[in-house]
């Protein structure tokens, strides 16, 4: 064996032992002897990537693929380095080159699949993960990613099958049982619901990666357990990075507020926040949009683009690049409107790009991160005794924390019952929440109500025939004619959708994950919302809303009370009519739909946070009563 080969082997051994600096020194000697040594170039690229020096690796790897284009690992690490630098399209090109040389290169298929998913090219991503499964049918990452992508295509049956295969191979796969349970909930498939729920809660309490925190909200009504779950999830995915803001004091004429969100478009968060954004006092606040999602060309997107002083489409930007841009812009307050929801970029905040960082609106709970300073709430969703279950400092808004848009005008024309698929007579119970929020215990109550109120129907929305079929089957199992479940179709305009609520009599809330935007919509349309106010943020939102519209009696304190109130209203037309009349009158006098006042209260909270940052401190509650 000649000396250069011996040196290379020694360097590889040191690299495998984690002695990276020593290995790098030997690899550099190898390259002095042979600048075209593909294995050494590859290893140096890997080490520099691990050391956070991706940019230094680029010239070496570019040289490597030029002199050894048939050595696929060089293309692989070049792709990984470009991906780390946020050069997504260039990274994908490098991965594709590696696959041209080695079509079965599993690591490249996995990395490029994840990148394609990040680029919103979900069909191509699914194809890559499926290719992995043709080479290795039991590949756990491929199974997990295929399952997740199938959920995004609303192919629930296939997704559930993928998660079941995955858990059969590895029962301890990170978040595996949570993935299975959450997708079953989306399909209203309650197979093993109680056993899965019990196992997941036990796993969360033991500190295991049993369930992602957003999915856990549909399974648990404990603020303490939500915090445990969020901490486990965030520590795994969003560790603190080297801060970009290091205590500098900005001197701006206006407070610079950046809203970071993938949902500045046709989306529930977009609908809630649009009116507030349009009403910001531009003499005191300079507003910046960091848009992470698609441009859907909708009316709402157009409103968003006009509402901000600066609208930055950051969908294709790398996380660190976004954070650096926010620091360069000297953002005073950065607001995360997404938390741990789809297409969010919580890791932007890990770089501490702003003096004040706020968790608000899109995610109803703590993020479990010490670099998020505040969470905006009200005293109903986070009562003072629950503050210890939030890693952020709680800032109270004086009424409801949920914004609404008073500028929305409900269509004057109300569609007929027959147009809505409803019977001409009988009480219409309504619940337009997402499928995954419908839990078996609450569905039991709904079926009890249908049995006790002759001629009544339950009006639902459901995303596909699978979930509709499962709900009908569950109704049949509870002795209720499945035809008494009526499913509303989609309508293009929100104004027309809201008009449909006029044909309903009572909105039945879900638990432990309430209706949020949907409950506000129902109240706006004059439909009373009966809710059970539970013990964690997502289970208390509808209760907050009915308090803010002046109807606190609609927030019950147990499922038994919830059922009793709904039944009493359904069987007492005079009482229900009086309640609707009170709600209609309160829409103009109570704070829930006063967007101007809400915006002023929100701005007061921002000012208090900003002033506190100038002093270098924070307090549990800065405003509110």
Secondary structure, 3 states (H helix, E strand, C coil): CCHHHHHHHHHHHHHHCCCHHHHHHHHHHHHHHCCCCHHHHHHHHHHHHHCCCHHHHHHHHHHHHHHCCCCHHHHHHHHHHHHHCCCHHHHHHHHHHHHHHCCCCHHHHHHHHHHHHHCCCHHHHHHHHHHHHHHCCCCHHHHHHHHHHHHHCCCHHHHHHHHHHHHHHCCCCCCHHHHHHHHHHHCCCCCCHHHHHHHHHHHHHCCCCCCCHHHHCCCCCCHHHHHHHHHHHHHHHCCCCCCCCCCCCCCCCCEEEEEEECCCCCCHHHHHHHHHHHHCCCCCEEEEEEECCCCCCCHHHHHHHHHCCEEEECCCCCHHHHHHHHHHCCCCEEEECCCCCCCCCCHHHHCCCCCEEEECCCCCCCCCCCCCCEEEECCCCCCHHHHHHCCCEEEECCCCCCCCCCCCCCCCCCCCCCCCCCCCCCCEEEECCCHHHCCHHHHHHHHHHHHHCCCCEEEEECCCHHHHHHHHHHHHHCCCCHHHEEEECCCCCHHHHHHHHHHCCEEECCCCCCCCHHHHHHHHCCCCEEEECCCCHHHCHHHHHHHHCCCHHHEECCHHHHHHHHHHHHCCHHHHHHHHHHHHHHCCCCHHHCHHHHHHHHHHHHHHHHHHHHHCCCCCCCCCC
